[in-house]
Amino acid sequence: MTNVQTTPGNPLDLPVWVEPDPMPVAGCAHCDNVAMERDRARANGDASGRSDCNVRMRRHHTADH
């Protein structure tokens, strides 16, 4: 008879990697607005809002800068 493991194995120990927030381009009103909204989200503990702002900032950088 073969021994079959019926319990989960040991958990994986994954590193925590956080990508830095994109920086606004100096003199760009859209970048400044998104950065201010991101700062408000961070101050209010809104991680989802902060992430959304980072996505918007990166897309804006790709499209317009």
Secondary structure, 3 states (H helix, E strand, C coil): CCCCCCCCCCCCCCCCCCCCCCCCCCCCHHHHHHHHHHHHHHHCCCHHHHHHHHHHHHHHHHHHC
